[in-house]
């Protein structure tokens, strides 16, 4: 199966947009966790660590980044 240059270009544009949106969502979630003063600093750190580890796995699977 052959992909035309215009389709490939459009795919790359959409892929970059999706990656940007994914990363923005992760950063937004991280900010919410970091600002949650109900949790101790240590609990926020652990939560952020797990969040980033899990999202990094999702990023690698979705965008073939690794």
Secondary structure, DSSP 8 states (H G I E B T S, - for coil): ----HHHHHHHHHHHHHHHHHHHHHHHHHHHHHHT-TTS-HHHHHHHHHHHHHHHHHHHHHHH---
